[in-house]
Amino acid sequence: MFDYTLVKESYDEVSKIYDKDVLSNKNFYYLYLEALDYLFSQFKKGDVVLDLGCGTGLEAIPLALKVEESQSHKILNKEL
């Protein structure tokens, strides 16, 4: 039988260093900036964005800040 708990624990461990590793690698950092540029071009202030399966949320936070209308915004984190 497949042990999903082990998979979850493995991803939890990797997620602790994933963003730092991605942003410290110049090639990944370039792709990250390209992804953000594209996402920013698709949304404007006031839009509603639902990000499913966003992993660590590396792109979700800057995008949430782009589309917010006021200083108060909601960022929900629900692990399924």
C-alpha positions in Angstrom: 0.0 0.0 0.0 1.3 3.5 -0.9 2.2 5.6 2.1 0.8 9.1 1.4 2.0 10.3 4.9 5.6 9.7 3.8 5.1 11.7 0.7 3.5 14.6 2.6 6.3 14.6 5.2 8.9 14.7 2.3 7.2 17.6 0.6 6.9 19.4 4.0 10.7 19.1 4.5 11.5 20.2 1.0 9.2 23.2 1.2 11.3 24.6 4.1 14.2 25.3 1.7 12.5 25.3 -1.7 11.8 29.0 -2.2 15.3 30.0 -1.0 16.9 27.4 -3.4 14.8 28.6 -6.3 15.5 32.2 -5.8 19.2 31.7 -5.3 19.6 29.9 -8.6 20.0 32.5 -11.4 18.2 30.4 -14.0 15.2 29.6 -11.8 15.1 33.2 -10.6 14.9 34.4 -14.2 12.0 32.0 -14.8 10.3 33.1 -11.6 10.5 36.7 -12.7 9.2 35.8 -16.2 6.3 33.9 -14.5 5.5 36.9 -12.3 5.6 39.3 -15.3 3.1 37.1 -17.2 0.8 36.7 -14.2 0.9 40.5 -13.5 -0.1 41.1 -17.1 -3.2 38.9 -16.8 -4.7 40.5 -13.7 -5.5 44.0 -12.5 -6.4 45.6 -9.2 -9.7 44.3 -7.9 -9.6 41.0 -9.7 -10.3 37.8 -7.7 -7.6 35.1 -8.0 -7.9 31.6 -6.8 -4.6 29.8 -6.8 -5.0 26.0 -6.5 -2.0 23.8 -6.0 0.3 26.8 -5.6 2.9 24.8 -3.7 4.8 27.1 -1.4 2.9 30.2 -2.6 6.0 31.8 -4.1 4.0 33.5 -6.8 0.7 33.8 -4.9 1.8 36.4 -2.4 3.1 39.0 -4.9 0.0 38.3 -7.1 -2.3 38.9 -4.1 -0.6 42.2 -3.4 -1.0 43.2 -7.1 -4.8 42.6 -7.2 -5.7 43.9 -3.7 -7.9 47.0 -3.6 -7.1 48.0 -0.1 -4.6 47.3 2.7 -6.7 44.4 4.0 -6.7 41.2 1.9 -7.2 37.6 2.6 -4.7 34.9 1.9 -6.0 31.5 2.8 -3.9 28.5 3.3 -5.7 25.2 3.4 -3.8 22.0 3.1 -5.9 19.2 1.7 
